[in-house]
Amino acid sequence: MSDPQTVLKYTKQFHFFDEENDAASLNIAIPEVLDPSYGMYVWPCAPVLAQYIWYQREYIRGKRVLEIGAGTALPGIVAAKCGADVVLSDSALLPKCLENTKQSCLANGLMDIPVLGITWGDFNPDLLELGPVDIILGSDCFYDTKDFEPILVTISFLIEKNPQAMFWTTYQVRSADRSVEYLLEKWELGCLRINLDTFGANKPCLAGSQLPGNHTIEMLVIERRKSSQE
Ligand SMILES: C[S@@+](CC[C@H](N)C(=O)[O-])C[C@H]1O[C@@H](n2cnc3c(N)ncnc32)[C@H](O)[C@@H]1O
């Protein structure tokens, strides 16, 4: 492991505000580390999901939230600042990334947020012993097709245990032939696409940052598939 003294770090700032209420605003500082691991950087999907949470801040207050593939955890940190009871997670196989997730919490004065090792598709004790969850967050988790099914296996398990739970997720459209539709069907999940215009996220600069830039980003709400009788 690198000597923490020699690791090159820098901090990105995000500022969320409400055009109709000057008193409502939120500043978040996210430390990034120069490292090849994906989880050390804020990805363009993260400010979009964080903005959705900011728009839903009344709803999310007091909710039990788990972020998967959190990396630098901007969405989970915004949720915690908005009053949710948050648990963060990333791959159990990436301890440096989990350490960086903790650093993101500390940089925002959040000392008590649990950071768990939850690897998609893997039923380890951290996943099996997790308490009730209302909302699962995932920003830019659907980037490698080999992970699509393991992610949905984990989501399906959590929704089976928490039938009212929702998975709020943003993904970057990198190729038109990638789709999770058939896997959603297989794992009995339903999906609603949220228009970015409805939460002020359809723009290249968001929360005072140049992320998401010109990337095409989609926001989905995934839930238990309802039967025709419901
Ligand atoms: C593209 S990065 C997105 C990071 C962060 N959510 C964001 O949007 O800024 C993908 C994240 O998924 C995590 N990840 C990769 N494979 C994983 C796995 N098998 N199980 C859990 N997390 C994984 C990575 O460590 C990384 O944090």
The ligand as a MOL file (V3000), in Angstrom:
LIG
                    3D

  0  0  0     0  0            999 V3000
M  V30 BEGIN CTAB
M  V30 COUNTS 27 29 0 0 0
M  V30 BEGIN ATOM
M  V30 1 C -17.0470 4.2240 -12.3030 0
M  V30 2 S -16.7520 4.1230 -10.5870 0 CHG=1
M  V30 3 C -18.0670 5.1070 -9.8980 0
M  V30 4 C -17.6980 5.6280 -8.5360 0
M  V30 5 C -18.7440 6.5620 -7.9230 0
M  V30 6 N -19.9850 5.8660 -7.6700 0
M  V30 7 C -18.9770 7.7550 -8.8050 0
M  V30 8 O -19.9590 7.7660 -9.5750 0
M  V30 9 O -18.1910 8.7130 -8.7430 0 CHG=-1
M  V30 10 C -17.3510 2.4670 -10.2120 0
M  V30 11 C -17.3130 2.1210 -8.7320 0
M  V30 12 O -17.7430 0.7580 -8.5870 0
M  V30 13 C -16.8500 0.0880 -7.7140 0
M  V30 14 N -16.8510 -1.3330 -8.0770 0
M  V30 15 C -16.2450 -1.9130 -9.1530 0
M  V30 16 N -16.4710 -3.2290 -9.1680 0
M  V30 17 C -17.2430 -3.4920 -8.0770 0
M  V30 18 C -17.8020 -4.6900 -7.5600 0
M  V30 19 N -17.6270 -5.8630 -8.1800 0
M  V30 20 N -18.5310 -4.6170 -6.4300 0
M  V30 21 C -18.7360 -3.4140 -5.8160 0
M  V30 22 N -18.2210 -2.2470 -6.2570 0
M  V30 23 C -17.4760 -2.2860 -7.3750 0
M  V30 24 C -15.5220 0.7560 -7.9640 0
M  V30 25 O -14.6050 0.5590 -6.9070 0
M  V30 26 C -15.9330 2.2000 -8.1050 0
M  V30 27 O -16.0320 2.8530 -6.8780 0
M  V30 END ATOM
M  V30 BEGIN BOND
M  V30 1 1 1 2
M  V30 2 1 2 3
M  V30 3 1 2 10
M  V30 4 1 3 4
M  V30 5 1 4 5
M  V30 6 1 5 6
M  V30 7 1 5 7
M  V30 8 2 7 8
M  V30 9 1 7 9
M  V30 10 1 10 11
M  V30 11 1 11 12
M  V30 12 1 11 26
M  V30 13 1 12 13
M  V30 14 1 13 14
M  V30 15 1 13 24
M  V30 16 1 14 15
M  V30 17 1 14 23
M  V30 18 2 15 16
M  V30 19 1 16 17
M  V30 20 1 17 18
M  V30 21 2 17 23
M  V30 22 1 18 19
M  V30 23 2 18 20
M  V30 24 1 20 21
M  V30 25 2 21 22
M  V30 26 1 22 23
M  V30 27 1 24 25
M  V30 28 1 24 26
M  V30 29 1 26 27
M  V30 END BOND
M  V30 END CTAB
M  END
